[in-house]
Amino acid sequence: MPSTPPRPPVRSRPRGAARPPVRRGRPRWAVRAVTTLSVAILASAGIGHAVISSLDADIDRVDAFKDMKNRPRAGHGMNVLLVGTDGRERIGEAERRRYRLGGEPCHCTDTIMIVHISEDRNRASVVSLPRDSYAELPAHTDRVTGERHAAHPVKLNAAYAEGGPQLTVRTVEQMTRVKIDHYVEVDFGSFMKTVDVLGGVRICTARPLKDSYTGLDLPAGTHRLSGGQALQYVRARYVDGASDLGRMQRQQRFLAALIDRSTSSGVLLNPMKFRDVTRAVLGSVRADKGFGAGELLDLGRAMRNFSPSSSEFATVPIGQMAYPVKGLGSTLKWDPVKAGRIFRALRDDKPLSSTRPRTRPSAPVEVAPRQILVQVENGTRTPGLGRRVDAALTAAGFRTTHRATSAADPSARRTVISYDPRWDRSARTLAAAFPGSVLRPVAGQGATLKVTVGTDFREVRAVRVTGTQEEPGVVRGDEVSCG
C-alpha cells in the first residue's frame, strides 16, 4: 500500500454544555436512503478547507447530546447516526403529485442508520436499524409537555416522537452500546436535489420493479434515475414479499451506486461542482454542533479512495419477525447474539464481514429467506408435520406465520408451493428449500407464499443468496451496484 502521512485517531470527544435548542414543528419521517445520502455527498477529498468552511453556516444545528450521562465507552473511528425526514416544504405541488409525496408527514423516524468510518479511513460500514425494532426507551422528560416518563417499551421509530434527537441517540446507544459521535438529519428535498445536481444515479435491476405505493415503474435493465425517481426507488415497499427489509436492501444498493457516482463524476475534483452538490444537502441538514468543516474533511478523506466494494452494508439480524408487545402490536426482536457481533465490530473498528462465518449453504438463491413470509399447510395425515416444517423453516431463516394449518384433503404426495407470480423470485428461494417440490402460480395470492407439505417431504434444505459468502445481513457494495 502507498505510504500516507499519519493521521491522528478519530475518537469521541466531549461536547460543550451550551447548545442551541431543538427546533420544533418541522415534520419528520425517515427514509433509509435519505439517511445514507449525506455519507456519500459530504465526501470532500481534494477540496480546500476554505470551501468547506464556507458551507458550515448552512447547517441547522440541533443539540443531540444534551445532558447525556452513562454513555458507552468511546471506540476507534467515527460513528455517525443518520436520521431521515420527510421534509417536503421545498418540493413543488406538481412534483409531490408526480412522485406521490402527498399525505400528512409523520413525526417519528422511519429508519435510523449507524455509519462507521474506520480509523484508517479505508472502510465505511453502514448498519440499518429497522423502524419496527423492539426498543425500550430510557426514562426521560417529554420534550413538549415536560412530563416525566418512566422507561417503557416502544417501536424504535417512536423514540424521536417522544424525545427528539436526544432520546433517539440515548435509545440507540442503550440498544447497541456503540457511542455515537455525531448526529445528522436530512430530508426528501435535499435527497432529490442532490441526485439531480449529480446528473442522476445509475441503477441496475435484473427484473421489472413496479410499486403502487410510490409509483415506481422500472423495466429490467440499467437506468439513470433522477432525484424524484431515486426517491421512488428507495421508498418502494411493494415490489416483492420482502417489504421493508427488501426496501433497506434497495437503499443500500442505491448508496453503493451513489458513492460510485460521486467519486467518478468529477465532483471531488471540481470545487464548484462539489459546492453545488453539498449545498443541495446542507440546505436541509440538521446536525450536532460538533459536526462541521473538520468532520466534513474527515468524511472526505475516508471517501477519497472508496469504491462500492470498499463499503459494507448490514441490517441488524432479526431473531423474531413478529414479536408481540401489548399496546404496540407486532415488532421486530433483534437476535442478541448476531446483533451483538455486529455492534462489537463497530466498537472494535472491525469489518462487518468478520462477524459472519464464511460457510456456504448448499442451494444458491436470489432472495434471502428472511425476506419471505410463508404459510405452512400439512397436506398429509401425519400429525404435527405442519408444525415441524414451520419450525424448520424458521430455523433456516424464513419468516413464517407460526400457524400451520391442515389441508382439507390430506392426501398430497408432492410438496406444492403456491405463490403470486409477482413474487416469483421469492417462490424460487422457497422451492430451493424443498427439493423436488412443485411450483404453482396463483394470481392475486399476495405476498405470503404457501407451502403444502406432501408425503415426499424429507427436510428443509439450507439456502444461500447468490453472490455472497456471508450470512444474509451483510451486503457488500460491489455485489449490489451496477458493474
Secondary structure, 3 states (H helix, E strand, C coil): CCCCCCCCCCCCCCCCCCCCCCCCCCCECCCHHHHHHHHHHCCCCCCCHHHHHCCHHHCEECCCCCCCCCCCCCCCCEEEEEEECCCCCCCCHHHHHHCCCCCCCCECCCCEEEEEECCCCCCEEEEEECCCEEEEECCEECCCCCCEECCEEEECCHHHHHHHHHHHHHHHHHHHCCCCCEEEEECHHHHHHHHHHCCCEEEEECCCEECCCCCCEECCEEEEECHHHHHHHHHCCCCCCCHHHHHHHHHHHHHHHHHHHHHHCCCCCCHHHHHHHHHHHHCCCEECCCCCHHHHHHHHHHHHCCCHHHEEEEECCEEEEEEEECCCEEEEEECHHHHHHHHHHHHCCCCHHHHCCCCCCCEEECCCHHHCEEEEEECCCCCCHHHHHHHHHHHCCCEECCCCEECCCCCCCCCEEEECHHHHHHHHHHHHHCCCCEEEECCCCCCCEEEEECCCCCCCCCEEECCCCCCCCEEEHHHCCCC
